[in-house]
Amino acid sequence: MSLLRSAATVSGFTLLSRITGLVRDMLIARYFGVSGATDAFYVAFRIPNMLRRLFAEGAFSQAFVPMLSQVKEQEGKERTDAFIGNVFSVLAVAVFLTSLLGVAVAPGIIWLIATGFAEQPETFDLAVALTRFMFPYIIFMSLVAFAAAVLNTWKHFVIPAFTPVLLNVSFIAAILCVTPFLDEPVWALALAVMLGGALQLSLQLVQLKRMGLFPRPVRPSTALKDSAVRQVLKLMLPALVGVSVAPISILINTNIASRLSQGAVTWLSYADRLMEFPTALLGVALGTVLLPSLSGAFAKGDHDRYNALLDGGLRLVVLLAVPAAVGLGLLAEGLTSVLFQGKHFQASDVAQTAVAMRAYAVGLLGLIGIKIIAPAFYARKDIKTPVRVAIASVVVVQLANCISVPLFSYAGLALSVGIGACFNAGVLFVLLVRRGWYRRLPGWGLFALRAVVGALVMAAFLVWIQTGIEWSQMQNEWQLRLLYVAGIVVAAAVAYFASMFVLGWRGAEIRFALRR
């Protein structure tokens, strides 16, 4: 299966996940609005979610996938099965102990990451209780990340891409069916988190069983005797430092947001959810497919294929991330209004969320680009370089906060995250070129020029088409707002690609690079 087709498969299921995720967020906005309870939930959910990205999808996957690819390519099936079982055993014990520790120290965690809640005792206590209930979510999702890494290495992308849909379905069912029976409705969301985690893990383990890859647990002491397992742990240490940079920056920003005003955490969460749409559809999808493909090419010494895969991925980033940033920035209020505005999510909430979206859009190219560029290092088992650059990016984010937060309040936090992501991606790209690990294939200059011109045409169209429209004043005309926004999105996409086509772009260079 070509990289383009694989990425399209992952993107398709990721799109389904994001659509169900938007339905989930629309229901949360309409049922819960913006309050201390929603702030408490988003802070509590952010902690196990952050650890999932930190340990499971982050450091673990970056260290495990290249080693698994190497064992699979160079050693037999029996050895590969043993390696999978050994890694599973060590990971399961580690996340279980981490979960117990998190439940025990939950009050201290909330105090550290949301000090502003100390002035709101009810919100603080609710956040602690929710954290204790949801912390075991990390067990489910760490093992989900393990199973997804195995499936992706075997080029089975469908199940890992589909499983997030189950979490969203769990949320939707809990909101509609459980919320009316609870004195504190926000607990329905916490229940949905745990149920969704269990469903995701069950589906992936069933698929591993069907493929004959179900892990055989052993004692951790026995698993640690495996040299490949020890190598994974060795690779994880620098990776852990690297991937912890972004979550630490997010936690610092969450702490700052908790001190600014009630609702700031929720506004940023909704803006972040909308920005995750293009980030997941393009960045995560391509990154998921690229890492095992790049790892396999490097393990075989096929440097031309490695370079072609990376070049094609970067061109897709420019092709789609540039118009996505323009579209989300200029259509922020319309999207927020049609998706979230309701009885408990007022026009003021729409305006505040839209401001944060525009700030995030500034750094969208970097946020997506890093998902493509970093795997180029991980595939070569060079984790130290992304770590060093990521640490520097945290410094950049916090320095930017010193300027952006006084100027733009909570929206300044979103702007700083984007600036840090652009710095991170830019520095890593320069290092790839300087080390000779990446050579640009012909046609980049003309391709980039076409993309910029297309984005400018699209921006002009979006400014013109929205003249005179007051999105937040159309609260009682939801269907009309939906038709307007959907029509504008389609027309803007047509304007962008039509401009590219008129300028002579046919997509041949991307198809050639990716199918190679």
Wavefront OBJ file of the C-alpha trace (Angstrom):
o trace
v 0.000 0.000 0.000
v 1.480 3.407 -0.978
v 2.053 6.095 1.624
v -0.582 8.256 -0.043
v -3.197 5.512 0.129
v -2.246 4.578 3.695
v -2.392 8.195 4.817
v -5.764 8.579 3.082
v -7.058 5.513 4.936
v -5.910 6.840 8.286
v -7.199 10.326 7.466
v -10.590 8.928 6.503
v -11.095 7.205 9.831
v -9.529 10.152 11.633
v -12.100 12.358 9.910
v -14.841 10.091 11.254
v -13.268 10.392 14.693
v -13.135 14.177 14.453
v -16.727 14.402 13.216
v -17.982 12.304 16.143
v -15.681 14.360 18.358
v -17.337 17.545 17.175
v -20.767 16.048 17.879
v -19.477 15.221 21.352
v -18.184 18.776 21.878
v -21.403 20.274 20.543
v -23.381 18.267 23.099
v -21.003 19.209 25.918
v -21.299 22.878 24.982
v -25.087 22.712 24.872
v -25.554 20.591 28.005
v -22.826 22.072 30.205
v -21.878 25.465 28.713
v -18.901 27.225 30.318
v -18.597 26.931 34.109
v -16.354 25.935 36.977
v -17.478 22.321 36.505
v -16.345 22.246 32.865
v -13.046 23.873 33.825
v -12.594 21.163 36.487
v -13.339 18.381 33.999
v -10.981 19.664 31.301
v -8.156 20.075 33.828
v -8.775 16.618 35.312
v -8.992 14.956 31.897
v -5.892 16.762 30.686
v -3.686 14.987 33.231
v -4.187 11.325 32.203
v -4.523 12.473 28.585
v -1.180 14.256 28.871
v 0.460 11.173 30.378
v -0.988 9.089 27.559
v 0.667 11.349 24.995
v 3.817 11.547 27.089
v 4.471 7.882 27.852
v 2.341 5.896 25.424
v 1.916 7.700 22.119
v 5.022 9.775 22.727
v 8.219 8.346 24.202
v 7.084 4.731 24.057
v 5.982 4.729 20.413
v 9.049 6.659 19.290
v 11.317 4.071 20.907
v 9.226 0.936 20.310
v 8.298 1.262 16.617
v 11.886 1.523 15.249
v 13.000 -1.424 17.421
v 9.966 -3.494 16.436
v 10.609 -2.716 12.760
v 14.227 -3.813 13.172
v 13.347 -7.069 14.954
v 10.621 -7.798 12.395
v 12.918 -7.165 9.418
v 16.051 -8.886 10.738
v 14.831 -11.681 13.049
v 12.225 -14.437 12.839
v 8.582 -14.522 13.888
v 9.260 -16.419 17.122
v 11.724 -13.767 18.265
v 9.334 -10.982 17.224
v 6.445 -12.554 19.180
v 8.643 -12.871 22.268
v 9.731 -9.234 21.965
v 6.098 -8.063 21.707
v 5.140 -10.046 24.813
v 8.102 -8.756 26.801
v 7.392 -5.119 25.983
v 3.700 -5.564 26.796
v 4.546 -7.008 30.230
v 6.885 -4.174 31.200
v 4.495 -1.480 29.913
v 1.432 -2.929 31.682
v 3.143 -3.011 35.085
v 4.611 0.477 34.628
v 1.321 2.169 33.769
v -0.534 0.325 36.536
v 1.893 1.629 39.161
v 1.740 5.099 37.618
v -2.045 5.029 37.883
v -1.936 4.117 41.585
v 0.502 6.940 42.254
v -1.654 9.436 40.359
v -4.761 8.553 42.379
v -2.828 8.990 45.625
v -1.343 12.410 44.835
v -4.268 13.904 42.879
v -4.715 16.955 45.177
v -1.071 17.913 44.751
v -1.318 17.528 40.975
v -4.353 19.827 40.745
v -2.669 22.381 42.978
v 0.407 22.385 40.760
v -1.297 22.697 37.371
v -4.316 24.857 38.273
v -3.344 27.033 41.194
v -6.144 29.423 40.302
v -8.612 26.762 41.485
v -7.363 27.270 45.055
v -9.553 30.378 45.138
v -12.541 28.271 44.024
v -12.837 25.443 46.624
v -15.762 23.700 44.927
v -13.994 23.655 41.569
v -10.763 22.437 43.184
v -12.466 19.577 45.052
v -14.383 18.526 41.941
v -11.197 18.544 39.863
v -9.446 16.311 42.449
v -12.342 13.821 42.530
v -12.544 13.681 38.727
v -8.777 13.202 38.477
v -8.849 10.247 40.856
v -11.679 8.641 38.936
v -10.145 9.130 35.469
v -6.462 8.552 36.201
v -6.655 4.795 35.399
v -7.546 5.879 31.858
v -3.795 5.915 31.249
v -3.734 2.106 31.639
v -6.216 1.612 28.820
v -4.674 4.161 26.492
v -1.061 3.104 27.036
v -1.955 -0.443 26.028
v -3.997 0.944 23.131
v -0.871 2.798 21.964
v 1.117 -0.439 22.278
v -1.398 -2.377 20.186
v -1.605 0.434 17.623
v 2.189 0.456 17.247
v 2.177 -3.262 16.485
v -0.721 -2.999 14.034
v 0.793 0.004 12.245
v 4.134 -1.797 11.897
v 2.274 -4.605 10.125
v 0.607 -1.912 7.943
v -2.836 -2.497 9.507
v -3.884 1.126 9.951
v -7.671 0.825 9.947
v -8.370 -0.396 13.503
v -5.969 2.045 15.250
v -7.445 4.915 13.219
v -11.023 3.857 14.034
v -10.722 3.240 17.786
v -10.922 6.937 18.844
v -14.466 6.924 17.463
v -15.431 4.613 20.332
v -14.425 7.219 22.913
v -16.573 9.834 21.193
v -19.530 7.441 20.954
v -19.108 6.740 24.659
v -19.264 10.475 25.396
v -22.347 10.975 23.244
v -24.179 8.055 24.870
v -23.251 9.172 28.387
v -24.372 12.763 27.797
v -27.711 11.734 26.344
v -28.482 8.740 28.581
v -26.675 9.275 31.896
v -26.571 13.041 32.472
v -30.299 13.424 33.322
v -29.951 10.993 36.242
v -26.984 12.622 38.003
v -27.007 15.368 40.631
v -23.595 16.503 39.311
v -23.984 15.990 35.528
v -20.274 16.428 34.747
v -19.654 12.942 36.193
v -21.274 11.513 33.064
v -18.257 12.798 31.135
v -15.850 11.065 33.516
v -17.774 7.795 33.151
v -17.582 8.156 29.365
v -13.795 8.503 29.513
v -13.326 5.213 31.348
v -15.866 3.314 29.244
v -14.331 4.644 26.039
v -10.845 3.571 27.104
v -12.019 0.022 27.823
v -13.806 -0.219 24.457
v -10.757 0.997 22.518
v -8.418 -1.472 24.171
v -10.811 -4.394 23.679
v -11.139 -3.748 19.939
v -7.388 -3.565 19.365
v -6.618 -6.677 21.400
v -9.204 -8.609 19.384
v -7.458 -7.534 16.177
v -4.054 -8.597 17.538
v -5.573 -11.982 18.421
v -6.899 -12.417 14.873
v -3.460 -11.639 13.426
v -1.673 -14.036 15.754
v 0.143 -11.172 17.473
v -1.596 -11.224 20.857
v 1.102 -10.585 23.493
v 2.048 -13.384 25.867
v 2.635 -11.783 29.287
v 5.709 -12.758 31.278
v 7.209 -11.554 34.535
v 8.754 -8.098 34.198
v 12.036 -9.458 35.567
v 12.103 -11.981 32.718
v 11.090 -9.383 30.127
v 13.894 -7.052 31.184
v 16.464 -9.718 30.271
v 15.562 -9.124 26.620
v 18.272 -6.896 25.120
v 15.788 -5.364 22.672
v 13.486 -4.397 25.563
v 16.398 -2.745 27.340
v 17.189 -0.901 24.118
v 13.602 0.383 23.977
v 13.942 1.655 27.547
v 17.281 3.234 26.679
v 15.737 5.022 23.713
v 12.748 6.066 25.812
v 14.805 8.073 28.287
v 15.821 10.878 25.904
v 12.488 10.562 24.095
v 10.677 11.045 27.389
v 12.498 14.298 27.956
v 11.650 15.425 24.447
v 7.948 14.605 24.438
v 7.506 15.946 27.973
v 8.409 19.412 26.745
v 5.095 20.127 25.011
v 2.916 18.707 27.850
v 4.887 20.688 30.420
v 4.351 23.805 28.356
v 0.627 22.994 28.143
v 0.447 22.497 31.919
v 2.145 25.833 32.497
v -0.339 27.451 30.131
v -3.238 25.704 31.887
v -2.004 27.081 35.194
v -1.829 30.576 33.739
v -5.300 30.219 32.197
v -6.783 29.109 35.527
v -5.651 32.451 36.981
v -6.976 34.680 34.198
v -10.754 34.244 34.367
v -13.376 31.571 34.863
v -14.017 29.959 31.507
v -10.559 30.581 30.040
v -9.604 26.904 30.330
v -12.832 25.884 28.580
v -12.500 28.454 25.773
v -8.967 27.277 25.062
v -10.121 23.638 25.141
v -12.815 24.249 22.519
v -10.397 26.190 20.312
v -7.836 23.435 20.687
v -10.409 20.826 19.679
v -11.128 22.650 16.420
v -7.425 23.085 15.694
v -6.908 19.356 16.251
v -9.091 18.697 13.215
v -6.436 19.516 10.581
v -3.601 18.511 12.924
v -5.009 15.001 13.263
v -6.276 14.596 9.707
v -2.918 15.512 8.201
v -0.182 15.623 10.829
v -1.099 12.624 12.961
v -2.273 10.550 9.988
v 0.895 11.103 7.975
v 3.115 10.781 11.043
v 1.469 7.473 11.957
v 2.121 6.089 8.487
v 5.552 7.671 8.037
v 7.293 6.383 11.175
v 7.123 2.638 10.391
v 7.709 3.345 6.673
v 10.752 5.531 7.343
v 12.023 3.057 9.946
v 11.715 0.180 7.477
v 13.456 2.121 4.695
v 16.316 3.130 6.988
v 16.696 -0.403 8.374
v 17.087 -1.684 4.795
v 19.509 1.080 3.881
v 17.153 2.403 1.183
v 18.020 6.091 1.567
v 16.374 7.146 -1.709
v 13.024 5.805 -0.552
v 13.539 7.399 2.884
v 14.141 10.767 1.215
v 11.199 10.406 -1.197
v 8.805 9.500 1.631
v 9.889 12.519 3.654
v 9.749 14.889 0.671
v 6.243 13.767 -0.254
v 5.061 14.132 3.332
v 6.427 17.678 3.557
v 4.717 18.667 0.306
v 1.395 17.381 1.612
v 1.904 19.497 4.735
v 2.379 22.655 2.685
v -0.446 21.757 0.292
v -3.056 21.313 3.034
v -1.790 23.047 6.197
v -1.437 26.494 4.620
v -5.089 26.754 3.454
v -6.262 25.072 6.676
v -4.568 27.791 8.732
v -6.085 30.541 6.583
v -9.531 28.970 6.670
v -9.658 28.307 10.408
v -8.307 31.749 11.192
v -10.726 33.681 9.002
v -13.772 31.463 9.599
v -13.163 31.012 13.343
v -16.318 32.773 14.538
v -18.564 31.036 12.027
v -17.249 27.576 12.898
v -17.469 28.203 16.643
v -20.985 29.596 16.356
v -22.444 26.779 14.288
v -20.780 24.038 16.329
v -21.075 25.224 19.915
v -23.440 28.170 20.374
v -26.582 27.327 22.304
v -28.485 27.965 25.521
v -25.437 27.489 27.757
v -22.794 28.621 25.251
v -23.522 32.276 24.642
v -22.411 34.764 21.984
v -19.670 35.993 24.320
v -18.313 32.445 24.562
v -18.318 32.217 20.760
v -16.291 35.419 20.500
v -13.777 34.333 23.168
v -13.261 30.900 21.605
v -12.876 32.382 18.111
v -10.087 34.677 19.330
v -8.184 31.664 20.668
v -8.722 29.822 17.361
v -7.200 32.687 15.388
v -4.178 32.624 17.672
v -3.738 28.864 17.216
v -4.047 29.232 13.423
v -0.886 31.345 13.328
v 1.171 28.303 14.295
v -0.787 25.562 12.523
v 1.915 24.935 9.919
v 4.415 24.265 12.709
v 1.981 22.143 14.717
v 1.410 19.884 11.700
v 4.952 20.051 10.364
v 6.525 18.701 13.541
v 4.408 15.541 13.188
v 6.171 14.866 9.879
v 9.697 16.092 10.584
v 10.254 14.473 13.995
v 9.655 10.894 12.716
v 12.553 11.424 10.289
v 14.842 11.520 13.351
v 13.065 8.771 15.299
v 13.330 6.380 12.342
v 17.125 6.767 12.522
v 16.997 6.210 16.305
v 18.197 9.769 16.807
v 16.005 10.911 19.649
v 18.468 13.263 21.331
v 18.272 15.917 18.616
v 14.458 16.362 18.787
v 14.805 16.418 22.584
v 17.260 19.290 22.569
v 15.208 21.276 20.080
v 11.988 20.598 21.999
v 13.555 21.896 25.217
v 14.575 25.059 23.417
v 11.031 25.416 22.057
v 9.617 25.408 25.606
v 11.853 28.330 26.434
v 10.588 30.083 23.301
v 6.944 29.437 24.304
v 7.368 30.831 27.787
v 9.315 33.861 26.563
v 6.520 34.487 24.074
v 3.999 34.207 26.935
v 5.711 37.112 28.674
v 4.689 39.307 25.747
v 1.551 37.674 24.339
v -0.410 37.076 27.576
v -0.291 40.748 28.735
v -1.351 41.760 25.216
v -3.958 39.107 24.379
v -4.815 37.429 27.719
v -5.679 33.704 27.356
v -5.449 33.908 23.524
v -1.794 34.808 23.991
v -1.270 31.317 25.402
v -2.511 29.779 22.135
v -0.336 32.133 20.104
v 2.758 31.177 22.091
v 2.121 27.458 21.538
v 2.003 28.040 17.782
v 5.178 30.124 17.834
v 6.982 27.385 19.761
v 5.784 24.707 17.324
v 7.029 26.710 14.325
v 10.399 27.166 16.013
v 10.595 23.435 16.773
v 9.695 22.317 13.252
v 11.894 24.941 11.604
v 15.041 24.059 13.539
v 14.590 20.310 12.982
v 14.070 20.873 9.257
v 17.285 22.879 9.007
v 19.180 20.126 10.830
v 17.796 17.465 8.466
v 19.109 19.437 5.496
v 22.483 20.268 7.026
v 23.155 16.642 7.976
v 22.330 15.475 4.475
v 19.451 13.317 5.684
v 16.988 15.132 3.479
v 17.460 16.517 -0.027
v 14.671 18.505 -1.591
v 13.426 16.934 -4.804
v 12.932 19.199 -7.875
v 9.978 21.572 -8.161
v 9.702 22.893 -4.596
v 9.948 26.597 -5.443
v 7.137 26.637 -7.980
v 5.016 24.327 -5.813
v 5.327 26.617 -2.755
v 4.545 29.705 -4.851
v 1.358 28.108 -6.157
v 0.286 27.196 -2.620
v 0.855 30.749 -1.343
v -1.049 32.335 -4.228
v -3.895 29.855 -3.772
v -4.058 30.661 -0.049
v -4.180 34.416 -0.776
v -7.067 33.924 -3.214
v -8.842 31.815 -0.610
v -8.280 34.473 2.086
v -9.696 37.215 -0.131
v -12.754 35.081 -0.832
v -13.361 34.390 2.881
v -13.115 38.083 3.801
v -15.489 39.051 0.991
v -18.099 36.323 1.574
v -18.419 37.077 5.298
v -18.909 40.821 4.892
v -21.986 41.826 6.871
v -22.526 38.420 8.520
v -22.997 38.420 12.315
v -22.592 34.757 13.178
v -23.434 34.970 16.871
v -26.679 36.832 16.109
v -28.039 33.831 14.173
v -28.569 31.726 17.314
v -32.143 30.778 16.423
v -31.267 29.866 12.825
v -28.965 26.897 13.367
v -29.763 25.169 10.065
v -29.113 28.395 8.167
v -25.782 28.885 9.943
v -24.814 25.293 9.165
v -25.623 25.710 5.467
v -23.716 29.003 5.327
v -20.604 27.585 6.973
v -20.648 24.344 4.978
v -21.110 26.244 1.739
v -18.321 28.690 2.555
v -15.910 25.866 3.470
v -16.577 24.053 0.191
v -16.345 27.248 -1.857
v -13.091 28.268 -0.141
v -11.556 24.863 -0.882
v -12.645 25.157 -4.514
v -11.114 28.647 -4.725
v -7.796 27.362 -3.357
v -7.438 24.286 -5.550
v -8.819 26.061 -8.614
v -6.127 28.714 -8.201
v -3.493 25.995 -7.898
v -4.858 24.309 -11.030
v -4.860 27.530 -13.036
v -1.221 28.033 -12.056
v -0.388 24.619 -13.482
v -0.375 22.357 -10.419
v -1.522 18.792 -11.114
v -0.162 16.946 -8.046
v 2.149 14.738 -10.097
v 5.235 15.373 -7.957
v 3.455 14.350 -4.740
v 2.003 11.192 -6.275
v 5.426 10.241 -7.636
v 7.236 10.851 -4.351
v 4.744 9.007 -2.173
v 4.161 6.022 -4.451
v 7.864 5.572 -4.819
l 1 2 3 4 5 6 7 8 9 10 11 12 13 14 15 16 17 18 19 20 21 22 23 24 25 26 27 28 29 30 31 32 33 34 35 36 37 38 39 40 41 42 43 44 45 46 47 48 49 50 51 52 53 54 55 56 57 58 59 60 61 62 63 64 65 66 67 68 69 70 71 72 73 74 75 76 77 78 79 80 81 82 83 84 85 86 87 88 89 90 91 92 93 94 95 96 97 98 99 100 101 102 103 104 105 106 107 108 109 110 111 112 113 114 115 116 117 118 119 120 121 122 123 124 125 126 127 128 129 130 131 132 133 134 135 136 137 138 139 140 141 142 143 144 145 146 147 148 149 150 151 152 153 154 155 156 157 158 159 160 161 162 163 164 165 166 167 168 169 170 171 172 173 174 175 176 177 178 179 180 181 182 183 184 185 186 187 188 189 190 191 192 193 194 195 196 197 198 199 200 201 202 203 204 205 206 207 208 209 210 211 212 213 214 215 216 217 218 219 220 221 222 223 224 225 226 227 228 229 230 231 232 233 234 235 236 237 238 239 240 241 242 243 244 245 246 247 248 249 250 251 252 253 254 255 256 257 258 259 260 261 262 263 264 265 266 267 268 269 270 271 272 273 274 275 276 277 278 279 280 281 282 283 284 285 286 287 288 289 290 291 292 293 294 295 296 297 298 299 300 301 302 303 304 305 306 307 308 309 310 311 312 313 314 315 316 317 318 319 320 321 322 323 324 325 326 327 328 329 330 331 332 333 334 335 336 337 338 339 340 341 342 343 344 345 346 347 348 349 350 351 352 353 354 355 356 357 358 359 360 361 362 363 364 365 366 367 368 369 370 371 372 373 374 375 376 377 378 379 380 381 382 383 384 385 386 387 388 389 390 391 392 393 394 395 396 397 398 399 400 401 402 403 404 405 406 407 408 409 410 411 412 413 414 415 416 417 418 419 420 421 422 423 424 425 426 427 428 429 430 431 432 433 434 435 436 437 438 439 440 441 442 443 444 445 446 447 448 449 450 451 452 453 454 455 456 457 458 459 460 461 462 463 464 465 466 467 468 469 470 471 472 473 474 475 476 477 478 479 480 481 482 483 484 485 486 487 488 489 490 491 492 493 494 495 496 497 498 499 500 501 502 503 504 505 506 507 508 509 510 511 512 513 514 515 516
